[in-house]
C-alpha cells in the first residue's frame, strides 16, 4: 500500500492520464 502511494507521488501524471483513459473508455462503452 505504501509503495503504491509512493509511486503515485512520484508519477502523478501517469495516474492522471490513466484516470482520463478510463473515463473516456467508460463514455465510449456506455
PDB file of N, H, CA, C and O in Angstrom:
ATOM      1  N   UNK A   1       0.841  -1.201   0.000  1.00  0.00           N
ATOM      2  CA  UNK A   1       0.000   0.000   0.000  1.00  0.00           C
ATOM      3  C   UNK A   1       0.874   1.249   0.000  1.00  0.00           C
ATOM      4  O   UNK A   1       0.629   2.183  -0.764  1.00  0.00           O
ATOM      5  N   UNK A   2       1.888   1.265   0.852  1.00  0.00           N
ATOM      6  H   UNK A   2       2.087   0.507   1.473  1.00  0.00           H
ATOM      7  CA  UNK A   2       2.775   2.429   0.939  1.00  0.00           C
ATOM      8  C   UNK A   2       3.562   2.587  -0.361  1.00  0.00           C
ATOM      9  O   UNK A   2       3.860   3.703  -0.786  1.00  0.00           O
ATOM     10  N   UNK A   3       3.893   1.462  -0.985  1.00  0.00           N
ATOM     11  H   UNK A   3       3.651   0.555  -0.640  1.00  0.00           H
ATOM     12  CA  UNK A   3       4.635   1.514  -2.239  1.00  0.00           C
ATOM     13  C   UNK A   3       3.784   2.133  -3.340  1.00  0.00           C
ATOM     14  O   UNK A   3       4.281   2.880  -4.182  1.00  0.00           O
ATOM     15  N   UNK A   4       2.486   1.807  -3.321  1.00  0.00           N
ATOM     16  H   UNK A   4       2.082   1.199  -2.637  1.00  0.00           H
ATOM     17  CA  UNK A   4       1.574   2.357  -4.319  1.00  0.00           C
ATOM     18  C   UNK A   4       1.453   3.866  -4.135  1.00  0.00           C
ATOM     19  O   UNK A   4       1.443   4.613  -5.113  1.00  0.00           O
ATOM     20  N   UNK A   5       1.360   4.315  -2.886  1.00  0.00           N
ATOM     21  H   UNK A   5       1.368   3.708  -2.091  1.00  0.00           H
ATOM     22  CA  UNK A   5       1.245   5.740  -2.593  1.00  0.00           C
ATOM     23  C   UNK A   5       2.520   6.460  -3.037  1.00  0.00           C
ATOM     24  O   UNK A   5       2.465   7.566  -3.574  1.00  0.00           O
ATOM     25  N   UNK A   6       3.662   5.821  -2.807  1.00  0.00           N
ATOM     26  H   UNK A   6       3.707   4.922  -2.371  1.00  0.00           H
ATOM     27  CA  UNK A   6       4.934   6.422  -3.198  1.00  0.00           C
ATOM     28  C   UNK A   6       5.000   6.554  -4.715  1.00  0.00           C
ATOM     29  O   UNK A   6       5.469   7.569  -5.232  1.00  0.00           O
ATOM     30  N   UNK A   7       4.537   5.544  -5.422  1.00  0.00           N
ATOM     31  H   UNK A   7       4.157   4.720  -5.002  1.00  0.00           H
ATOM     32  CA  UNK A   7       4.555   5.575  -6.885  1.00  0.00           C
ATOM     33  C   UNK A   7       3.632   6.684  -7.395  1.00  0.00           C
ATOM     34  O   UNK A   7       3.942   7.368  -8.370  1.00  0.00           O
ATOM     35  N   UNK A   8       2.487   6.849  -6.714  1.00  0.00           N
ATOM     36  H   UNK A   8       2.235   6.294  -5.922  1.00  0.00           H
ATOM     37  CA  UNK A   8       1.545   7.885  -7.133  1.00  0.00           C
ATOM     38  C   UNK A   8       2.169   9.265  -6.957  1.00  0.00           C
ATOM     39  O   UNK A   8       1.980  10.147  -7.795  1.00  0.00           O
ATOM     40  N   UNK A   9       2.905   9.451  -5.877  1.00  0.00           N
ATOM     41  H   UNK A   9       3.058   8.735  -5.196  1.00  0.00           H
ATOM     42  CA  UNK A   9       3.540  10.753  -5.630  1.00  0.00           C
ATOM     43  C   UNK A   9       4.681  10.995  -6.617  1.00  0.00           C
ATOM     44  O   UNK A   9       4.947  12.129  -7.016  1.00  0.00           O
ATOM     45  N   UNK A  10       5.350   9.904  -7.000  1.00  0.00           N
ATOM     46  H   UNK A  10       5.134   8.983  -6.676  1.00  0.00           H
ATOM     47  CA  UNK A  10       6.494  10.031  -7.896  1.00  0.00           C
ATOM     48  C   UNK A  10       6.040  10.258  -9.344  1.00  0.00           C
ATOM     49  O   UNK A  10       6.727  10.928 -10.115  1.00  0.00           O
ATOM     50  N   UNK A  11       4.877   9.695  -9.709  1.00  0.00           N
ATOM     51  H   UNK A  11       4.319   9.151  -9.083  1.00  0.00           H
ATOM     52  CA  UNK A  11       4.404   9.808 -11.090  1.00  0.00           C
ATOM     53  C   UNK A  11       2.924  10.183 -11.119  1.00  0.00           C
ATOM     54  O   UNK A  11       2.089   9.365 -11.505  1.00  0.00           O
ATOM     55  N   UNK A  12       2.590  11.405 -10.718  1.00  0.00           N
ATOM     56  H   UNK A  12       3.268  12.070 -10.405  1.00  0.00           H
ATOM     57  CA  UNK A  12       1.183  11.819 -10.689  1.00  0.00           C
ATOM     58  C   UNK A  12       0.574  11.907 -12.082  1.00  0.00           C
ATOM     59  O   UNK A  12      -0.609  11.622 -12.267  1.00  0.00           O
ATOM     60  N   UNK A  13       1.384  12.304 -13.064  1.00  0.00           N
ATOM     61  H   UNK A  13       2.345  12.536 -12.915  1.00  0.00           H
ATOM     62  CA  UNK A  13       0.884  12.463 -14.428  1.00  0.00           C
ATOM     63  C   UNK A  13       0.408  11.125 -14.994  1.00  0.00           C
ATOM     64  O   UNK A  13      -0.592  11.063 -15.711  1.00  0.00           O
ATOM     65  N   UNK A  14       1.132  10.059 -14.665  1.00  0.00           N
ATOM     66  H   UNK A  14       1.944  10.109 -14.083  1.00  0.00           H
ATOM     67  CA  UNK A  14       0.755   8.729 -15.163  1.00  0.00           C
ATOM     68  C   UNK A  14      -0.638   8.350 -14.674  1.00  0.00           C
ATOM     69  O   UNK A  14      -1.438   7.791 -15.425  1.00  0.00           O
ATOM     70  N   UNK A  15      -0.927   8.663 -13.391  1.00  0.00           N
ATOM     71  H   UNK A  15      -0.277   9.117 -12.781  1.00  0.00           H
ATOM     72  CA  UNK A  15      -2.232   8.320 -12.841  1.00  0.00           C
ATOM     73  C   UNK A  15      -3.314   9.226 -13.413  1.00  0.00           C
ATOM     74  O   UNK A  15      -4.451   8.788 -13.593  1.00  0.00           O
ATOM     75  N   UNK A  16      -2.983  10.473 -13.701  1.00  0.00           N
ATOM     76  H   UNK A  16      -2.060  10.828 -13.556  1.00  0.00           H
ATOM     77  CA  UNK A  16      -3.964  11.386 -14.305  1.00  0.00           C
ATOM     78  C   UNK A  16      -4.331  10.894 -15.699  1.00  0.00           C
ATOM     79  O   UNK A  16      -5.507  10.862 -16.061  1.00  0.00           O
ATOM     80  N   UNK A  17      -3.325  10.511 -16.481  1.00  0.00           N
ATOM     81  H   UNK A  17      -2.370  10.538 -16.187  1.00  0.00           H
ATOM     82  CA  UNK A  17      -3.571  10.003 -17.836  1.00  0.00           C
ATOM     83  C   UNK A  17      -4.407   8.731 -17.770  1.00  0.00           C
ATOM     84  O   UNK A  17      -5.359   8.563 -18.533  1.00  0.00           O
ATOM     85  N   UNK A  18      -4.043   7.831 -16.845  1.00  0.00           N
ATOM     86  H   UNK A  18      -3.270   7.967 -16.225  1.00  0.00           H
ATOM     87  CA  UNK A  18      -4.783   6.572 -16.703  1.00  0.00           C
ATOM     88  C   UNK A  18      -6.227   6.848 -16.311  1.00  0.00           C
ATOM     89  O   UNK A  18      -7.142   6.183 -16.795  1.00  0.00           O
ATOM     90  N   UNK A  19      -6.434   7.829 -15.436  1.00  0.00           N
ATOM     91  H   UNK A  19      -5.690   8.370 -15.043  1.00  0.00           H
ATOM     92  CA  UNK A  19      -7.782   8.180 -14.992  1.00  0.00           C
ATOM     93  C   UNK A  19      -8.619   8.664 -16.173  1.00  0.00           C
ATOM     94  O   UNK A  19      -9.771   8.257 -16.323  1.00  0.00           O
ATOM     95  N   UNK A  20      -8.054   9.520 -17.005  1.00  0.00           N
ATOM     96  H   UNK A  20      -7.118   9.850 -16.884  1.00  0.00           H
ATOM     97  CA  UNK A  20      -8.798  10.039 -18.143  1.00  0.00           C
ATOM     98  C   UNK A  20      -9.040   8.968 -19.193  1.00  0.00           C
ATOM     99  O   UNK A  20     -10.092   8.964 -19.833  1.00  0.00           O
ATOM    100  N   UNK A  21      -8.087   8.056 -19.386  1.00  0.00           N
ATOM    101  H   UNK A  21      -7.233   8.058 -18.866  1.00  0.00           H
ATOM    102  CA  UNK A  21      -8.274   6.954 -20.337  1.00  0.00           C
ATOM    103  C   UNK A  21      -9.446   6.087 -19.883  1.00  0.00           C
ATOM    104  O   UNK A  21     -10.274   5.678 -20.697  1.00  0.00           O
ATOM    105  N   UNK A  22      -9.512   5.807 -18.576  1.00  0.00           N
ATOM    106  H   UNK A  22      -8.839   6.139 -17.914  1.00  0.00           H
ATOM    107  CA  UNK A  22     -10.618   5.005 -18.043  1.00  0.00           C
ATOM    108  C   UNK A  22     -11.935   5.755 -18.214  1.00  0.00           C
ATOM    109  O   UNK A  22     -12.960   5.150 -18.527  1.00  0.00           O
ATOM    110  N   UNK A  23     -11.910   7.062 -18.011  1.00  0.00           N
ATOM    111  H   UNK A  23     -11.077   7.554 -17.756  1.00  0.00           H
ATOM    112  CA  UNK A  23     -13.111   7.877 -18.142  1.00  0.00           C
ATOM    113  C   UNK A  23     -13.612   7.846 -19.593  1.00  0.00           C
ATOM    114  O   UNK A  23     -14.803   7.651 -19.835  1.00  0.00           O
ATOM    115  N   UNK A  24     -12.708   8.036 -20.547  1.00  0.00           N
ATOM    116  H   UNK A  24     -11.740   8.195 -20.350  1.00  0.00           H
ATOM    117  CA  UNK A  24     -13.065   8.007 -21.969  1.00  0.00           C
ATOM    118  C   UNK A  24     -13.589   6.628 -22.353  1.00  0.00           C
ATOM    119  O   UNK A  24     -14.556   6.516 -23.106  1.00  0.00           O
ATOM    120  N   UNK A  25     -12.950   5.579 -21.836  1.00  0.00           N
ATOM    121  H   UNK A  25     -12.164   5.671 -21.224  1.00  0.00           H
ATOM    122  CA  UNK A  25     -13.381   4.212 -22.151  1.00  0.00           C
ATOM    123  C   UNK A  25     -14.802   3.968 -21.665  1.00  0.00           C
ATOM    124  O   UNK A  25     -15.602   3.354 -22.371  1.00  0.00           O
ATOM    125  N   UNK A  26     -15.125   4.444 -20.462  1.00  0.00           N
ATOM    126  H   UNK A  26     -14.475   4.942 -19.889  1.00  0.00           H
ATOM    127  CA  UNK A  26     -16.472   4.263 -19.912  1.00  0.00           C
ATOM    128  C   UNK A  26     -17.499   5.034 -20.743  1.00  0.00           C
ATOM    129  O   UNK A  26     -18.610   4.552 -20.961  1.00  0.00           O
ATOM    130  N   UNK A  27     -17.132   6.217 -21.202  1.00  0.00           N
ATOM    131  H   UNK A  27     -16.229   6.608 -21.025  1.00  0.00           H
ATOM    132  CA  UNK A  27     -18.051   7.025 -22.010  1.00  0.00           C
ATOM    133  C   UNK A  27     -18.302   6.341 -23.358  1.00  0.00           C
ATOM    134  O   UNK A  27     -19.434   6.313 -23.842  1.00  0.00           O
ATOM    135  N   UNK A  28     -17.251   5.797 -23.955  1.00  0.00           N
ATOM    136  H   UNK A  28     -16.332   5.820 -23.562  1.00  0.00           H
ATOM    137  CA  UNK A  28     -17.383   5.140 -25.257  1.00  0.00           C
ATOM    138  C   UNK A  28     -18.172   3.834 -25.136  1.00  0.00           C
ATOM    139  O   UNK A  28     -18.914   3.465 -26.047  1.00  0.00           O
ATOM    140  N   UNK A  29     -18.010   3.138 -24.008  1.00  0.00           N
ATOM    141  H   UNK A  29     -17.408   3.438 -23.267  1.00  0.00           H
ATOM    142  CA  UNK A  29     -18.712   1.862 -23.809  1.00  0.00           C
ATOM    143  C   UNK A  29     -20.150   2.076 -23.366  1.00  0.00           C
ATOM    144  O   UNK A  29     -20.987   1.186 -23.521  1.00  0.00           O
ATOM    145  N   UNK A  30     -20.442   3.248 -22.818  1.00  0.00           N
ATOM    146  H   UNK A  30     -19.762   3.971 -22.693  1.00  0.00           H
ATOM    147  CA  UNK A  30     -21.794   3.500 -22.300  1.00  0.00           C
ATOM    148  C   UNK A  30     -22.802   3.551 -23.457  1.00  0.00           C
ATOM    149  O   UNK A  30     -23.995   3.752 -23.228  1.00  0.00           O
TER     150      UNK A  30
END
